[in-house]
Amino acid sequence: MKLSRPISWFLLAFGVWSWVIWVTFVNNLIKDSSGLAFEDGRPTAYFWVHLTLAVVSLVLGTVIGVIGLRGVRALRHKS
């Protein structure tokens, strides 16, 4: 499969964006003081659900970013 230059850059940018957003979210989740993520110092179901969402999103963002990076590299070597 061949990816166009704009699509390759979009996928790469999406991968980077996913890492920025989800790492920030996890940091905020860990520092939560509202009582949603931790109750008496123990993680709540809210914490585990959102941590799972973050991990899955990071994995998918990484895969998508790698596909975009490969597309950008292939186009660079082709030119």
VEXDREN-494092 format. One record per residue: residue number from 0; residue in three letters; x, y, z of N, C-alpha, C in turn. Coordinates in steps of 0.001 Angstrom, whole numbers, plus 500000, padded with zeros to 6 digits. Last residue first. Layout:
N
r pos:NUM; code:ALA; n_x:X; n_y:Y; n_z:Z; ca_x:X; ca_y:Y; ca_z:Z; c_x:X; c_y:Y; c_z:Z
...
//
This chain:
79
r pos:78; code:SER; n_x:511925; n_y:510075; n_z:496374; ca_x:512115; ca_y:511347; ca_z:495653; c_x:513503; c_y:511516; c_z:495132
r pos:77; code:LYS; n_x:512073; n_y:507773; n_z:497889; ca_x:511569; ca_y:507675; ca_z:496522; c_x:511911; c_y:508924; c_z:495705
r pos:76; code:HIS; n_x:512786; n_y:508540; n_z:500385; ca_x:513745; ca_y:507733; ca_z:499638; c_x:513351; c_y:507606; c_z:498170
r pos:75; code:ARG; n_x:510464; n_y:509916; n_z:501123; ca_x:511738; ca_y:510629; ca_z:501106; c_x:512770; c_y:509869; c_z:500271
r pos:74; code:LEU; n_x:508541; n_y:507928; n_z:501127; ca_x:508417; ca_y:509023; ca_z:500155; c_x:509729; c_y:509777; c_z:500031
r pos:73; code:ALA; n_x:509468; n_y:506373; n_z:503240; ca_x:509372; ca_y:505783; ca_z:501905; c_x:509288; c_y:506872; c_z:500843
r pos:72; code:ARG; n_x:509208; n_y:508192; n_z:505390; ca_x:510538; ca_y:507698; ca_z:504990; c_x:510519; c_y:507120; c_z:503585
r pos:71; code:VAL; n_x:506416; n_y:508459; n_z:505449; ca_x:507261; ca_y:509634; ca_z:505210; c_x:508644; c_y:509196; c_z:504736
r pos:70; code:GLY; n_x:505662; n_y:505791; n_z:506041; ca_x:505207; ca_y:506440; ca_z:504810; c_x:506067; c_y:507642; c_z:504449
r pos:69; code:ARG; n_x:506849; n_y:505472; n_z:508535; ca_x:507287; ca_y:504620; ca_z:507418; c_x:506870; c_y:505218; c_z:506083
r pos:68; code:LEU; n_x:505315; n_y:507362; n_z:509931; ca_x:506765; ca_y:507529; ca_z:509811; c_x:507316; c_y:506691; c_z:508661
r pos:67; code:GLY; n_x:502739; n_y:506180; n_z:509781; ca_x:503006; ca_y:507481; ca_z:509162; c_x:504493; c_y:507716; c_z:508950
r pos:66; code:ILE; n_x:503251; n_y:503869; n_z:511282; ca_x:502803; ca_y:503754; ca_z:509890; c_x:503068; c_y:505063; c_z:509149
r pos:65; code:VAL; n_x:503870; n_y:505104; n_z:513712; ca_x:504906; ca_y:504320; ca_z:513014; c_x:504525; c_y:504124; c_z:511551
r pos:64; code:GLY; n_x:501372; n_y:506238; n_z:514371; ca_x:502540; ca_y:507090; ca_z:514136; c_x:503650; c_y:506371; c_z:513389
r pos:63; code:ILE; n_x:499857; n_y:503905; n_z:514742; ca_x:499492; ca_y:504845; ca_z:513679; c_x:500668; c_y:505760; c_z:513345
r pos:62; code:VAL; n_x:501222; n_y:502838; n_z:516978; ca_x:501103; ca_y:502071; ca_z:515731; c_x:500796; c_y:502999; c_z:514560
r pos:61; code:THR; n_x:500849; n_y:504948; n_z:518836; ca_x:502196; ca_y:504522; ca_z:518439; c_x:502159; c_y:503778; c_z:517112
r pos:60; code:GLY; n_x:498081; n_y:504990; n_z:519090; ca_x:498785; ca_y:506174; ca_z:518591; c_x:500188; c_y:505835; c_z:518122
r pos:59; code:LEU; n_x:497687; n_y:502446; n_z:520234; ca_x:497150; ca_y:502748; ca_z:518902; c_x:497831; c_y:503970; c_z:518286
r pos:58; code:VAL; n_x:499042; n_y:502887; n_z:522687; ca_x:499449; ca_y:501799; ca_z:521782; c_x:498959; c_y:502084; c_z:520365
r pos:57; code:LEU; n_x:497572; n_y:505028; n_z:523716; ca_x:499011; ca_y:505174; ca_z:523462; c_x:499511; c_y:504094; c_z:522510
r pos:56; code:SER; n_x:495056; n_y:503839; n_z:523973; ca_x:495236; ca_y:504978; ca_z:523055; c_x:496703; c_y:505220; c_z:522741
r pos:55; code:VAL; n_x:495618; n_y:501946; n_z:525950; ca_x:495162; ca_y:501510; ca_z:524628; c_x:495363; c_y:502625; c_z:523608
r pos:54; code:VAL; n_x:496287; n_y:503722; n_z:528045; ca_x:497269; ca_y:502750; ca_z:527546; c_x:496887; c_y:502269; c_z:526148
r pos:53; code:ALA; n_x:493873; n_y:505150; n_z:528395; ca_x:495106; ca_y:505846; ca_z:528040; c_x:496126; c_y:504888; c_z:527443
r pos:52; code:LEU; n_x:492094; n_y:503126; n_z:529160; ca_x:491841; ca_y:503916; ca_z:527945; c_x:493119; c_y:504606; c_z:527466
r pos:51; code:THR; n_x:493350; n_y:502385; n_z:531574; ca_x:493232; ca_y:501421; ca_z:530470; c_x:492985; c_y:502142; c_z:529148
r pos:50; code:LEU; n_x:492950; n_y:504735; n_z:533022; ca_x:494315; ca_y:504291; ca_z:532744; c_x:494323; c_y:503288; c_z:531591
r pos:49; code:HIS; n_x:490170; n_y:504686; n_z:533194; ca_x:490831; ca_y:505746; ca_z:532434; c_x:492295; c_y:505431; c_z:532147
r pos:48; code:VAL; n_x:489782; n_y:502371; n_z:534754; ca_x:489147; ca_y:502502; ca_z:533436; c_x:489885; c_y:503540; c_z:532596
r pos:47; code:TRP; n_x:491239; n_y:503020; n_z:537075; ca_x:491618; ca_y:501872; ca_z:536248; c_x:491012; c_y:501939; c_z:534855
r pos:46; code:PHE; n_x:489864; n_y:505337; n_z:538051; ca_x:491288; ca_y:505369; ca_z:537739; c_x:491652; c_y:504249; c_z:536776
r pos:45; code:TYR; n_x:487286; n_y:504277; n_z:538492; ca_x:487483; ca_y:505402; ca_z:537571; c_x:488938; c_y:505468; c_z:537109
r pos:44; code:ALA; n_x:487803; n_y:502511; n_z:540553; ca_x:487451; ca_y:501966; ca_z:539236; c_x:487624; c_y:503041; c_z:538158
r pos:43; code:THR; n_x:490655; n_y:503937; n_z:542330; ca_x:489245; ca_y:503592; ca_z:542160; c_x:489024; c_y:502961; c_z:540786
r pos:42; code:PRO; n_x:493553; n_y:503351; n_z:544334; ca_x:492935; ca_y:503631; ca_z:543029; c_x:491491; c_y:503142; c_z:542975
r pos:41; code:ARG; n_x:493804; n_y:504757; n_z:547620; ca_x:493723; ca_y:503573; ca_z:546761; c_x:493054; c_y:503923; c_z:545440
r pos:40; code:GLY; n_x:493638; n_y:506935; n_z:549282; ca_x:494948; ca_y:506579; ca_z:548751; c_x:494965; c_y:505359; c_z:547851
r pos:39; code:ASP; n_x:490913; n_y:507238; n_z:549701; ca_x:491768; ca_y:506798; ca_z:550815; c_x:493117; c_y:506291; c_z:550326
r pos:38; code:GLU; n_x:490628; n_y:506948; n_z:546370; ca_x:489806; ca_y:507043; ca_z:547570; c_x:490606; c_y:506429; c_z:548713
r pos:37; code:PHE; n_x:491307; n_y:508421; n_z:543252; ca_x:491807; ca_y:507754; ca_z:544454; c_x:490855; c_y:507988; c_z:545622
r pos:36; code:ALA; n_x:489813; n_y:509583; n_z:541238; ca_x:490814; ca_y:508577; ca_z:540893; c_x:491305; c_y:507790; c_z:542105
r pos:35; code:LEU; n_x:488034; n_y:511332; n_z:542607; ca_x:487551; ca_y:510415; ca_z:541579; c_x:488537; c_y:509267; c_z:541337
r pos:34; code:GLY; n_x:489124; n_y:513137; n_z:544306; ca_x:488532; ca_y:511947; ca_z:544902; c_x:487985; c_y:510966; c_z:543887
r pos:33; code:SER; n_x:490536; n_y:515262; n_z:543408; ca_x:489083; ca_y:515422; ca_z:543512; c_x:488408; c_y:514235; c_z:544183
r pos:32; code:SER; n_x:493131; n_y:515139; n_z:542818; ca_x:492815; ca_y:515381; ca_z:544232; c_x:491307; c_y:515534; c_z:544450
r pos:31; code:ASP; n_x:495376; n_y:513528; n_z:540666; ca_x:493990; ca_y:513873; ca_z:540971; c_x:493763; c_y:514035; c_z:542471
r pos:30; code:LYS; n_x:497781; n_y:512763; n_z:539635; ca_x:497806; ca_y:513872; ca_z:540601; c_x:496406; c_y:514270; c_z:541080
r pos:29; code:ILE; n_x:497025; n_y:510849; n_z:537793; ca_x:497816; ca_y:510426; ca_z:538955; c_x:497807; c_y:511498; c_z:540047
r pos:28; code:LEU; n_x:495757; n_y:512481; n_z:535920; ca_x:495004; ca_y:511432; ca_z:536608; c_x:495722; c_y:511003; c_z:537881
r pos:27; code:ASN; n_x:497857; n_y:514011; n_z:534947; ca_x:496771; ca_y:514662; ca_z:535685; c_x:495945; c_y:513654; c_z:536472
r pos:26; code:ASN; n_x:499305; n_y:511943; n_z:533694; ca_x:499924; ca_y:512746; ca_z:534747; c_x:498865; c_y:513449; c_z:535598
r pos:25; code:VAL; n_x:497384; n_y:511163; n_z:531807; ca_x:497802; ca_y:510222; ca_z:532857; c_x:498477; c_y:510971; c_z:534003
r pos:24; code:PHE; n_x:497273; n_y:513516; n_z:530201; ca_x:496088; ca_y:513026; ca_z:530910; c_x:496469; c_y:512093; c_z:532059
r pos:23; code:THR; n_x:499874; n_y:513614; n_z:529178; ca_x:499374; ca_y:514711; ca_z:530009; c_x:498173; c_y:514251; c_z:530836
r pos:22; code:VAL; n_x:499769; n_y:511274; n_z:527683; ca_x:500745; ca_y:511372; ca_z:528778; c_x:500330; c_y:512492; c_z:529727
r pos:21; code:TRP; n_x:497734; n_y:511979; n_z:525864; ca_x:497508; ca_y:510908; ca_z:526840; c_x:498529; c_y:510898; c_z:527962
r pos:20; code:ILE; n_x:498816; n_y:514189; n_z:524361; ca_x:497534; ca_y:514266; ca_z:525057; c_x:497423; c_y:513222; c_z:526158
r pos:19; code:VAL; n_x:501283; n_y:513196; n_z:523352; ca_x:501220; ca_y:514444; ca_z:524126; c_x:499951; c_y:514478; c_z:524975
r pos:18; code:TRP; n_x:500472; n_y:510862; n_z:521974; ca_x:501407; ca_y:510783; ca_z:523096; c_x:501337; c_y:512031; c_z:523963
r pos:17; code:SER; n_x:498760; n_y:511951; n_z:520030; ca_x:498258; ca_y:510966; ca_z:520992; c_x:499167; c_y:510879; c_z:522208
r pos:16; code:TRP; n_x:500578; n_y:513519; n_z:518568; ca_x:499484; ca_y:514152; ca_z:519306; c_x:498934; c_y:513205; c_z:520373
r pos:15; code:VAL; n_x:502096; n_y:511501; n_z:517347; ca_x:502732; ca_y:512434; ca_z:518292; c_x:501674; c_y:513082; c_z:519173
r pos:14; code:GLY; n_x:500082; n_y:510336; n_z:515746; ca_x:500824; ca_y:509549; ca_z:516722; c_x:501475; c_y:510424; c_z:517779
r pos:13; code:PHE; n_x:499356; n_y:512510; n_z:514139; ca_x:498368; ca_y:511912; ca_z:515024; c_x:499047; c_y:511082; c_z:516114
r pos:12; code:ALA; n_x:501707; n_y:512882; n_z:512666; ca_x:501268; ca_y:513934; ca_z:513598; c_x:500242; c_y:513391; c_z:514591
r pos:11; code:LEU; n_x:501606; n_y:510502; n_z:511163; ca_x:502730; ca_y:510764; ca_z:512060; c_x:502344; c_y:511815; c_z:513105
r pos:10; code:LEU; n_x:499256; n_y:510948; n_z:509714; ca_x:499360; ca_y:509794; ca_z:510612; c_x:500492; c_y:509978; c_z:511616
r pos:9; code:PHE; n_x:499995; n_y:513262; n_z:508270; ca_x:498851; ca_y:513289; ca_z:509181; c_x:498941; c_y:512143; c_z:510195
r pos:8; code:TRP; n_x:502099; n_y:512312; n_z:506716; ca_x:502368; ca_y:513333; ca_z:507731; c_x:501229; c_y:513430; c_z:508745
r pos:7; code:SER; n_x:500635; n_y:510499; n_z:505111; ca_x:501757; ca_y:510042; ca_z:505931; c_x:502061; c_y:511040; c_z:507043
r pos:6; code:ILE; n_x:498847; n_y:512235; n_z:503834; ca_x:498331; ca_y:511192; ca_z:504722; c_x:499439; c_y:510692; c_z:505643
r pos:5; code:PRO; n_x:500613; n_y:513847; n_z:502272; ca_x:499768; ca_y:514436; ca_z:503326; c_x:499237; c_y:513394; c_z:504321
r pos:4; code:ARG; n_x:501879; n_y:511772; n_z:500634; ca_x:502645; ca_y:512607; ca_z:501561; c_x:501752; c_y:513231; c_z:502646
r pos:3; code:SER; n_x:500024; n_y:508670; n_z:500538; ca_x:500412; ca_y:509972; ca_z:499993; c_x:501194; c_y:510744; c_z:501058
r pos:2; code:LEU; n_x:501119; n_y:505314; n_z:500647; ca_x:500474; ca_y:506442; ca_z:501317; c_x:500944; c_y:507738; c_z:500672
r pos:1; code:LYS; n_x:500516; n_y:502204; n_z:499203; ca_x:501256; ca_y:503456; ca_z:499147; c_x:500438; c_y:504551; c_z:499817
r pos:0; code:MET; n_x:500844; n_y:498834; n_z:500000; ca_x:500000; ca_y:500000; ca_z:500000; c_x:500894; c_y:501235; c_z:500000
//
